[in-house]
Amino acid sequence: MATAIMTALSSAFLPSQLTNSRRCFFNAYYTQPIKQRIFAPKIRASTTASVETKPADPVLVEKEVSTNKNIFACPVCCEPLSLIGDRVLSVDSAGSSLQCGCCKKTYYGKETHLELTVSGGSSKYDDSMPLATEMFRLPLISFLYERGWRQNFIWGGFPGPKKEFELMKGYLKPVLGGNIIDASCGSGLFSRLFAKSGLFSLVVALDYSENMLQQCYQFITQEENFPKENLMLVRADISRLPFLSGSVDAVHAGAAIHCWPSPSAAVAEISRVLKPEGVFVASTFILDGPFSFFPLMGPLRQNMTQLVGNQLFFHERELEDICRACGLVGFTAIRNRRFVMFSARKPS
């Protein structure tokens, strides 16, 4: 719903004819163009100057799950989680349990995913999120996401999953072989590509929507010879990530940041869990050009955020500012009409 609103806004108010009219403004801000062309001829890749900112009484069996899976932390107190029993964490997480050694809270594996939200295990209460988040928890939206919803992003300049995957691999090159969190993974479109690529030792498909994770699980089970051993599905809140500080090599968030209730809180959490030199790469929509100067756009953004929890970004500088405020450096961005893919890293 939130993405559809942004796409509709883009189509209604920012037709393709406006693209040329904003190039002078865009190029004036980006002073170090990268000459590489990665896909369609209209794409411009560029960088900005980086600014450094410095069940009752369970029996615990302390297991080294594996050298690349012991990154989980309690979302309540951020202390390490220990695996209970003799199961192995995997895509088939049903029956798996983790317990925090500090607050003693136990987290359980559902049929399709690990439940690692703060409210996980509550019998009467569940956190309600803004409309932009709750919409994607609906079974119908989760079912449609890879069956028509995501394909419509092409009208905003998104080049398609395969080309987007090639783009992000360029950003992720310094951390290949490490672990990666596919944040707000939806139905696991990119999580599955990461797992099948063999480029990472562990892929965590993370989303707040149970139904999106169920769709991801179904896609995995329907595919023959899918490499399940290094993929895990986790339900968690993007602003309360269940990972140890400094334990993650990379975080990817495809077409997601505009749906987060608080992008700055989420990026701060991403910065916390990233290792030094860890990479954050994400994509979203930008509503820039002449229309961004319209006097009512500021109030419109505020009302959209308050009403549905959807974020409107008018320029790459806003994304860079969020990254810098959360301690990330080396911001770079690639544009194609409304589409932008950007990256920043945790300083060493």
Contacts in CASP RR format, 6 or more apart in sequence:
PFRMAT RR
TARGET T0000
AUTHOR 0000-0000-0000
METHOD contacts of the structure
MODEL  1
MATAIMTALSSAFLPSQLTNSRRCFFNAYYTQPIKQRIFAPKIRASTTAS
VETKPADPVLVEKEVSTNKNIFACPVCCEPLSLIGDRVLSVDSAGSSLQC
GCCKKTYYGKETHLELTVSGGSSKYDDSMPLATEMFRLPLISFLYERGWR
QNFIWGGFPGPKKEFELMKGYLKPVLGGNIIDASCGSGLFSRLFAKSGLF
SLVVALDYSENMLQQCYQFITQEENFPKENLMLVRADISRLPFLSGSVDA
VHAGAAIHCWPSPSAAVAEISRVLKPEGVFVASTFILDGPFSFFPLMGPL
RQNMTQLVGNQLFFHERELEDICRACGLVGFTAIRNRRFVMFSARKPS
1 131 0 8 1.000
1 132 0 8 1.000
1 135 0 8 1.000
1 141 0 8 1.000
1 308 0 8 1.000
2 131 0 8 1.000
2 132 0 8 1.000
2 135 0 8 1.000
2 258 0 8 1.000
2 259 0 8 1.000
2 308 0 8 1.000
2 309 0 8 1.000
2 310 0 8 1.000
3 149 0 8 1.000
3 153 0 8 1.000
3 255 0 8 1.000
3 258 0 8 1.000
3 259 0 8 1.000
3 285 0 8 1.000
4 149 0 8 1.000
4 152 0 8 1.000
5 304 0 8 1.000
5 308 0 8 1.000
5 310 0 8 1.000
6 258 0 8 1.000
6 285 0 8 1.000
6 287 0 8 1.000
6 310 0 8 1.000
6 312 0 8 1.000
7 152 0 8 1.000
7 153 0 8 1.000
7 155 0 8 1.000
7 156 0 8 1.000
7 285 0 8 1.000
9 287 0 8 1.000
9 312 0 8 1.000
10 155 0 8 1.000
10 156 0 8 1.000
10 285 0 8 1.000
10 287 0 8 1.000
10 338 0 8 1.000
11 155 0 8 1.000
11 156 0 8 1.000
13 287 0 8 1.000
13 291 0 8 1.000
14 287 0 8 1.000
14 289 0 8 1.000
14 291 0 8 1.000
14 338 0 8 1.000
16 337 0 8 1.000
18 289 0 8 1.000
18 290 0 8 1.000
18 291 0 8 1.000
19 42 0 8 1.000
19 337 0 8 1.000
21 289 0 8 1.000
21 290 0 8 1.000
22 288 0 8 1.000
22 289 0 8 1.000
22 290 0 8 1.000
25 288 0 8 1.000
25 289 0 8 1.000
26 44 0 8 1.000
26 288 0 8 1.000
26 335 0 8 1.000
27 33 0 8 1.000
27 44 0 8 1.000
29 48 0 8 1.000
29 315 0 8 1.000
29 316 0 8 1.000
29 317 0 8 1.000
30 44 0 8 1.000
30 46 0 8 1.000
30 47 0 8 1.000
30 48 0 8 1.000
30 316 0 8 1.000
30 333 0 8 1.000
31 49 0 8 1.000
32 46 0 8 1.000
32 47 0 8 1.000
32 48 0 8 1.000
32 49 0 8 1.000
33 44 0 8 1.000
33 45 0 8 1.000
33 46 0 8 1.000
34 45 0 8 1.000
34 46 0 8 1.000
34 47 0 8 1.000
36 45 0 8 1.000
37 43 0 8 1.000
37 45 0 8 1.000
38 45 0 8 1.000
38 163 0 8 1.000
38 166 0 8 1.000
38 167 0 8 1.000
38 334 0 8 1.000
39 159 0 8 1.000
39 163 0 8 1.000
39 166 0 8 1.000
39 167 0 8 1.000
39 336 0 8 1.000
40 159 0 8 1.000
40 336 0 8 1.000
42 336 0 8 1.000
42 337 0 8 1.000
43 159 0 8 1.000
43 334 0 8 1.000
43 335 0 8 1.000
43 336 0 8 1.000
44 334 0 8 1.000
44 335 0 8 1.000
44 336 0 8 1.000
45 332 0 8 1.000
45 333 0 8 1.000
45 334 0 8 1.000
45 335 0 8 1.000
46 332 0 8 1.000
46 333 0 8 1.000
46 334 0 8 1.000
46 335 0 8 1.000
47 330 0 8 1.000
47 331 0 8 1.000
47 332 0 8 1.000
47 333 0 8 1.000
48 316 0 8 1.000
48 317 0 8 1.000
48 320 0 8 1.000
48 330 0 8 1.000
48 331 0 8 1.000
48 332 0 8 1.000
48 333 0 8 1.000
50 329 0 8 1.000
50 330 0 8 1.000
50 331 0 8 1.000
50 344 0 8 1.000
51 324 0 8 1.000
51 329 0 8 1.000
52 329 0 8 1.000
52 347 0 8 1.000
53 324 0 8 1.000
53 325 0 8 1.000
53 327 0 8 1.000
53 329 0 8 1.000
53 347 0 8 1.000
54 347 0 8 1.000
58 84 0 8 1.000
58 97 0 8 1.000
58 99 0 8 1.000
58 106 0 8 1.000
59 84 0 8 1.000
59 85 0 8 1.000
60 82 0 8 1.000
60 84 0 8 1.000
60 99 0 8 1.000
60 101 0 8 1.000
61 82 0 8 1.000
61 83 0 8 1.000
61 84 0 8 1.000
61 85 0 8 1.000
61 86 0 8 1.000
62 82 0 8 1.000
63 82 0 8 1.000
63 83 0 8 1.000
63 85 0 8 1.000
63 86 0 8 1.000
64 70 0 8 1.000
65 83 0 8 1.000
65 88 0 8 1.000
65 89 0 8 1.000
68 178 0 8 1.000
68 179 0 8 1.000
68 201 0 8 1.000
68 202 0 8 1.000
68 230 0 8 1.000
69 89 0 8 1.000
69 202 0 8 1.000
69 232 0 8 1.000
70 80 0 8 1.000
71 179 0 8 1.000
71 202 0 8 1.000
71 243 0 8 1.000
71 244 0 8 1.000
71 247 0 8 1.000
71 248 0 8 1.000
72 80 0 8 1.000
72 81 0 8 1.000
72 98 0 8 1.000
72 116 0 8 1.000
72 242 0 8 1.000
72 243 0 8 1.000
72 244 0 8 1.000
73 79 0 8 1.000
73 80 0 8 1.000
73 81 0 8 1.000
73 242 0 8 1.000
73 243 0 8 1.000
73 244 0 8 1.000
73 245 0 8 1.000
73 247 0 8 1.000
74 80 0 8 1.000
74 81 0 8 1.000
74 100 0 8 1.000
74 101 0 8 1.000
74 102 0 8 1.000
74 103 0 8 1.000
74 105 0 8 1.000
74 107 0 8 1.000
74 242 0 8 1.000
75 116 0 8 1.000
75 117 0 8 1.000
75 118 0 8 1.000
75 236 0 8 1.000
75 237 0 8 1.000
75 240 0 8 1.000
75 241 0 8 1.000
75 242 0 8 1.000
76 100 0 8 1.000
76 103 0 8 1.000
76 105 0 8 1.000
76 118 0 8 1.000
77 100 0 8 1.000
77 102 0 8 1.000
77 103 0 8 1.000
78 244 0 8 1.000
78 245 0 8 1.000
79 100 0 8 1.000
79 101 0 8 1.000
79 102 0 8 1.000
79 103 0 8 1.000
80 100 0 8 1.000
80 101 0 8 1.000
80 244 0 8 1.000
81 98 0 8 1.000
81 99 0 8 1.000
81 100 0 8 1.000
81 101 0 8 1.000
81 107 0 8 1.000
81 242 0 8 1.000
82 98 0 8 1.000
82 99 0 8 1.000
82 100 0 8 1.000
82 101 0 8 1.000
83 89 0 8 1.000
83 96 0 8 1.000
83 97 0 8 1.000
83 98 0 8 1.000
84 97 0 8 1.000
84 98 0 8 1.000
84 99 0 8 1.000
84 106 0 8 1.000
85 97 0 8 1.000
87 95 0 8 1.000
87 96 0 8 1.000
89 96 0 8 1.000
89 114 0 8 1.000
89 232 0 8 1.000
90 228 0 8 1.000
90 229 0 8 1.000
90 231 0 8 1.000
90 232 0 8 1.000
91 217 0 8 1.000
91 220 0 8 1.000
91 228 0 8 1.000
91 231 0 8 1.000
91 232 0 8 1.000
91 233 0 8 1.000
92 228 0 8 1.000
93 109 0 8 1.000
93 110 0 8 1.000
93 112 0 8 1.000
93 113 0 8 1.000
93 114 0 8 1.000
93 232 0 8 1.000
93 233 0 8 1.000
94 109 0 8 1.000
94 110 0 8 1.000
94 111 0 8 1.000
94 112 0 8 1.000
95 108 0 8 1.000
95 109 0 8 1.000
96 108 0 8 1.000
96 109 0 8 1.000
96 114 0 8 1.000
97 106 0 8 1.000
97 107 0 8 1.000
97 108 0 8 1.000
97 109 0 8 1.000
98 106 0 8 1.000
98 107 0 8 1.000
98 114 0 8 1.000
98 116 0 8 1.000
99 105 0 8 1.000
99 106 0 8 1.000
99 107 0 8 1.000
100 106 0 8 1.000
100 107 0 8 1.000
107 114 0 8 1.000
107 115 0 8 1.000
107 116 0 8 1.000
107 120 0 8 1.000
107 121 0 8 1.000
107 242 0 8 1.000
108 114 0 8 1.000
108 115 0 8 1.000
108 121 0 8 1.000
109 115 0 8 1.000
110 210 0 8 1.000
110 235 0 8 1.000
111 217 0 8 1.000
112 210 0 8 1.000
112 213 0 8 1.000
112 214 0 8 1.000
112 216 0 8 1.000
112 217 0 8 1.000
112 233 0 8 1.000
113 210 0 8 1.000
113 213 0 8 1.000
113 214 0 8 1.000
113 217 0 8 1.000
113 233 0 8 1.000
113 234 0 8 1.000
113 235 0 8 1.000
114 232 0 8 1.000
114 233 0 8 1.000
114 234 0 8 1.000
114 235 0 8 1.000
115 121 0 8 1.000
115 235 0 8 1.000
116 234 0 8 1.000
116 235 0 8 1.000
116 236 0 8 1.000
116 242 0 8 1.000
117 127 0 8 1.000
117 208 0 8 1.000
117 235 0 8 1.000
117 236 0 8 1.000
117 237 0 8 1.000
117 240 0 8 1.000
118 127 0 8 1.000
118 237 0 8 1.000
118 240 0 8 1.000
119 125 0 8 1.000
119 126 0 8 1.000
119 127 0 8 1.000
127 237 0 8 1.000
128 134 0 8 1.000
129 208 0 8 1.000
129 261 0 8 1.000
130 261 0 8 1.000
130 308 0 8 1.000
130 309 0 8 1.000
130 310 0 8 1.000
131 307 0 8 1.000
131 308 0 8 1.000
131 309 0 8 1.000
131 310 0 8 1.000
132 259 0 8 1.000
132 261 0 8 1.000
132 308 0 8 1.000
132 309 0 8 1.000
132 310 0 8 1.000
133 208 0 8 1.000
133 259 0 8 1.000
133 260 0 8 1.000
133 261 0 8 1.000
133 309 0 8 1.000
135 141 0 8 1.000
136 142 0 8 1.000
136 145 0 8 1.000
136 186 0 8 1.000
136 207 0 8 1.000
136 208 0 8 1.000
136 209 0 8 1.000
136 211 0 8 1.000
136 212 0 8 1.000
136 259 0 8 1.000
137 208 0 8 1.000
137 209 0 8 1.000
137 210 0 8 1.000
137 211 0 8 1.000
137 212 0 8 1.000
138 211 0 8 1.000
139 211 0 8 1.000
141 149 0 8 1.000
141 211 0 8 1.000
142 186 0 8 1.000
142 187 0 8 1.000
142 209 0 8 1.000
142 211 0 8 1.000
142 212 0 8 1.000
142 214 0 8 1.000
142 215 0 8 1.000
143 211 0 8 1.000
143 215 0 8 1.000
145 186 0 8 1.000
145 187 0 8 1.000
145 189 0 8 1.000
145 212 0 8 1.000
145 215 0 8 1.000
146 187 0 8 1.000
146 189 0 8 1.000
146 215 0 8 1.000
146 219 0 8 1.000
150 161 0 8 1.000
150 189 0 8 1.000
150 255 0 8 1.000
153 160 0 8 1.000
153 255 0 8 1.000
153 339 0 8 1.000
154 160 0 8 1.000
156 285 0 8 1.000
156 337 0 8 1.000
156 338 0 8 1.000
156 339 0 8 1.000
157 336 0 8 1.000
157 337 0 8 1.000
157 338 0 8 1.000
157 339 0 8 1.000
158 164 0 8 1.000
158 255 0 8 1.000
158 283 0 8 1.000
158 336 0 8 1.000
158 339 0 8 1.000
159 167 0 8 1.000
159 336 0 8 1.000
159 339 0 8 1.000
161 189 0 8 1.000
161 190 0 8 1.000
161 193 0 8 1.000
164 190 0 8 1.000
164 254 0 8 1.000
164 283 0 8 1.000
164 341 0 8 1.000
165 190 0 8 1.000
165 193 0 8 1.000
167 334 0 8 1.000
167 341 0 8 1.000
168 190 0 8 1.000
168 252 0 8 1.000
168 281 0 8 1.000
168 341 0 8 1.000
169 199 0 8 1.000
171 279 0 8 1.000
171 281 0 8 1.000
171 332 0 8 1.000
171 341 0 8 1.000
171 343 0 8 1.000
172 180 0 8 1.000
172 199 0 8 1.000
172 250 0 8 1.000
172 252 0 8 1.000
172 279 0 8 1.000
172 281 0 8 1.000
174 277 0 8 1.000
174 278 0 8 1.000
174 279 0 8 1.000
174 345 0 8 1.000
175 249 0 8 1.000
175 250 0 8 1.000
175 277 0 8 1.000
175 278 0 8 1.000
175 279 0 8 1.000
176 199 0 8 1.000
176 200 0 8 1.000
177 199 0 8 1.000
177 200 0 8 1.000
177 201 0 8 1.000
177 249 0 8 1.000
178 200 0 8 1.000
178 201 0 8 1.000
178 202 0 8 1.000
178 249 0 8 1.000
178 250 0 8 1.000
179 200 0 8 1.000
179 201 0 8 1.000
179 202 0 8 1.000
179 203 0 8 1.000
179 204 0 8 1.000
179 247 0 8 1.000
179 248 0 8 1.000
179 249 0 8 1.000
179 250 0 8 1.000
180 194 0 8 1.000
180 200 0 8 1.000
180 202 0 8 1.000
180 203 0 8 1.000
180 204 0 8 1.000
180 248 0 8 1.000
180 249 0 8 1.000
180 250 0 8 1.000
180 251 0 8 1.000
180 252 0 8 1.000
181 204 0 8 1.000
181 206 0 8 1.000
181 241 0 8 1.000
181 243 0 8 1.000
181 248 0 8 1.000
181 250 0 8 1.000
181 251 0 8 1.000
181 252 0 8 1.000
181 273 0 8 1.000
182 188 0 8 1.000
182 190 0 8 1.000
182 191 0 8 1.000
182 194 0 8 1.000
182 203 0 8 1.000
182 204 0 8 1.000
182 205 0 8 1.000
182 206 0 8 1.000
182 252 0 8 1.000
182 253 0 8 1.000
183 206 0 8 1.000
183 207 0 8 1.000
183 238 0 8 1.000
183 251 0 8 1.000
183 252 0 8 1.000
183 253 0 8 1.000
183 256 0 8 1.000
183 266 0 8 1.000
183 270 0 8 1.000
184 206 0 8 1.000
184 207 0 8 1.000
184 208 0 8 1.000
184 238 0 8 1.000
184 253 0 8 1.000
184 254 0 8 1.000
184 256 0 8 1.000
184 259 0 8 1.000
184 260 0 8 1.000
185 191 0 8 1.000
185 205 0 8 1.000
185 206 0 8 1.000
185 207 0 8 1.000
185 212 0 8 1.000
185 213 0 8 1.000
185 216 0 8 1.000
186 205 0 8 1.000
186 207 0 8 1.000
186 209 0 8 1.000
186 212 0 8 1.000
186 213 0 8 1.000
186 215 0 8 1.000
186 216 0 8 1.000
187 212 0 8 1.000
187 215 0 8 1.000
187 216 0 8 1.000
187 219 0 8 1.000
188 205 0 8 1.000
188 207 0 8 1.000
188 212 0 8 1.000
188 215 0 8 1.000
188 216 0 8 1.000
188 219 0 8 1.000
190 252 0 8 1.000
190 254 0 8 1.000
191 203 0 8 1.000
191 205 0 8 1.000
191 216 0 8 1.000
191 231 0 8 1.000
191 233 0 8 1.000
192 216 0 8 1.000
192 219 0 8 1.000
192 220 0 8 1.000
192 223 0 8 1.000
192 226 0 8 1.000
192 231 0 8 1.000
194 200 0 8 1.000
194 203 0 8 1.000
194 252 0 8 1.000
195 203 0 8 1.000
195 226 0 8 1.000
195 227 0 8 1.000
195 228 0 8 1.000
195 230 0 8 1.000
195 231 0 8 1.000
196 226 0 8 1.000
196 227 0 8 1.000
198 227 0 8 1.000
198 230 0 8 1.000
200 230 0 8 1.000
200 249 0 8 1.000
200 250 0 8 1.000
201 230 0 8 1.000
202 230 0 8 1.000
202 231 0 8 1.000
202 232 0 8 1.000
203 230 0 8 1.000
203 231 0 8 1.000
203 232 0 8 1.000
204 231 0 8 1.000
204 232 0 8 1.000
204 233 0 8 1.000
204 234 0 8 1.000
205 213 0 8 1.000
205 216 0 8 1.000
205 231 0 8 1.000
205 232 0 8 1.000
205 233 0 8 1.000
205 234 0 8 1.000
206 234 0 8 1.000
206 235 0 8 1.000
206 236 0 8 1.000
206 238 0 8 1.000
206 241 0 8 1.000
207 213 0 8 1.000
207 216 0 8 1.000
207 235 0 8 1.000
207 236 0 8 1.000
208 235 0 8 1.000
208 236 0 8 1.000
208 237 0 8 1.000
208 238 0 8 1.000
209 235 0 8 1.000
210 235 0 8 1.000
213 233 0 8 1.000
213 234 0 8 1.000
213 235 0 8 1.000
216 233 0 8 1.000
217 233 0 8 1.000
220 226 0 8 1.000
220 228 0 8 1.000
220 231 0 8 1.000
234 242 0 8 1.000
236 242 0 8 1.000
238 256 0 8 1.000
238 260 0 8 1.000
238 266 0 8 1.000
238 269 0 8 1.000
239 260 0 8 1.000
239 261 0 8 1.000
239 262 0 8 1.000
239 265 0 8 1.000
239 266 0 8 1.000
239 269 0 8 1.000
240 269 0 8 1.000
241 269 0 8 1.000
241 270 0 8 1.000
241 272 0 8 1.000
241 273 0 8 1.000
243 273 0 8 1.000
244 273 0 8 1.000
245 272 0 8 1.000
245 273 0 8 1.000
246 272 0 8 1.000
246 273 0 8 1.000
246 274 0 8 1.000
246 275 0 8 1.000
246 276 0 8 1.000
246 346 0 8 1.000
247 273 0 8 1.000
247 275 0 8 1.000
248 273 0 8 1.000
248 274 0 8 1.000
248 275 0 8 1.000
248 278 0 8 1.000
249 274 0 8 1.000
249 275 0 8 1.000
249 278 0 8 1.000
249 279 0 8 1.000
250 274 0 8 1.000
250 278 0 8 1.000
250 279 0 8 1.000
250 280 0 8 1.000
250 281 0 8 1.000
251 270 0 8 1.000
251 273 0 8 1.000
251 274 0 8 1.000
251 279 0 8 1.000
251 280 0 8 1.000
251 281 0 8 1.000
252 281 0 8 1.000
252 282 0 8 1.000
253 280 0 8 1.000
253 281 0 8 1.000
253 282 0 8 1.000
253 283 0 8 1.000
254 282 0 8 1.000
254 283 0 8 1.000
254 284 0 8 1.000
255 283 0 8 1.000
255 284 0 8 1.000
255 285 0 8 1.000
256 282 0 8 1.000
256 284 0 8 1.000
257 263 0 8 1.000
257 266 0 8 1.000
257 267 0 8 1.000
257 282 0 8 1.000
257 284 0 8 1.000
257 311 0 8 1.000
257 319 0 8 1.000
258 284 0 8 1.000
258 285 0 8 1.000
258 310 0 8 1.000
258 311 0 8 1.000
258 312 0 8 1.000
258 313 0 8 1.000
259 309 0 8 1.000
259 310 0 8 1.000
259 311 0 8 1.000
260 266 0 8 1.000
260 311 0 8 1.000
261 309 0 8 1.000
263 311 0 8 1.000
263 322 0 8 1.000
264 322 0 8 1.000
264 325 0 8 1.000
264 326 0 8 1.000
267 280 0 8 1.000
267 322 0 8 1.000
267 323 0 8 1.000
267 326 0 8 1.000
267 328 0 8 1.000
268 326 0 8 1.000
270 280 0 8 1.000
270 326 0 8 1.000
271 280 0 8 1.000
271 326 0 8 1.000
271 327 0 8 1.000
271 328 0 8 1.000
271 346 0 8 1.000
274 280 0 8 1.000
274 345 0 8 1.000
274 346 0 8 1.000
275 346 0 8 1.000
276 346 0 8 1.000
276 347 0 8 1.000
276 348 0 8 1.000
277 345 0 8 1.000
277 346 0 8 1.000
277 347 0 8 1.000
277 348 0 8 1.000
278 345 0 8 1.000
278 346 0 8 1.000
279 343 0 8 1.000
279 344 0 8 1.000
279 345 0 8 1.000
279 346 0 8 1.000
280 323 0 8 1.000
280 328 0 8 1.000
280 343 0 8 1.000
280 344 0 8 1.000
280 345 0 8 1.000
280 346 0 8 1.000
281 341 0 8 1.000
281 342 0 8 1.000
281 343 0 8 1.000
282 341 0 8 1.000
282 342 0 8 1.000
282 343 0 8 1.000
283 339 0 8 1.000
283 340 0 8 1.000
283 341 0 8 1.000
283 342 0 8 1.000
284 313 0 8 1.000
284 319 0 8 1.000
284 340 0 8 1.000
285 313 0 8 1.000
285 338 0 8 1.000
285 339 0 8 1.000
285 340 0 8 1.000
286 313 0 8 1.000
286 314 0 8 1.000
286 315 0 8 1.000
286 316 0 8 1.000
286 335 0 8 1.000
286 338 0 8 1.000
286 339 0 8 1.000
286 340 0 8 1.000
287 297 0 8 1.000
287 312 0 8 1.000
287 313 0 8 1.000
287 314 0 8 1.000
287 338 0 8 1.000
288 314 0 8 1.000
288 315 0 8 1.000
291 297 0 8 1.000
292 314 0 8 1.000
292 315 0 8 1.000
297 312 0 8 1.000
297 314 0 8 1.000
300 312 0 8 1.000
301 311 0 8 1.000
301 312 0 8 1.000
301 314 0 8 1.000
304 310 0 8 1.000
304 311 0 8 1.000
304 312 0 8 1.000
305 311 0 8 1.000
305 312 0 8 1.000
313 319 0 8 1.000
316 333 0 8 1.000
316 335 0 8 1.000
316 340 0 8 1.000
316 342 0 8 1.000
319 331 0 8 1.000
319 333 0 8 1.000
319 340 0 8 1.000
319 342 0 8 1.000
320 331 0 8 1.000
320 333 0 8 1.000
320 342 0 8 1.000
320 344 0 8 1.000
323 329 0 8 1.000
323 331 0 8 1.000
323 342 0 8 1.000
323 344 0 8 1.000
324 331 0 8 1.000
324 344 0 8 1.000
327 346 0 8 1.000
327 347 0 8 1.000
328 344 0 8 1.000
328 345 0 8 1.000
328 346 0 8 1.000
328 347 0 8 1.000
329 344 0 8 1.000
329 345 0 8 1.000
329 346 0 8 1.000
329 347 0 8 1.000
330 343 0 8 1.000
330 344 0 8 1.000
330 345 0 8 1.000
331 342 0 8 1.000
331 343 0 8 1.000
331 344 0 8 1.000
332 342 0 8 1.000
332 343 0 8 1.000
332 344 0 8 1.000
333 340 0 8 1.000
333 341 0 8 1.000
333 342 0 8 1.000
333 343 0 8 1.000
334 340 0 8 1.000
334 341 0 8 1.000
334 342 0 8 1.000
END
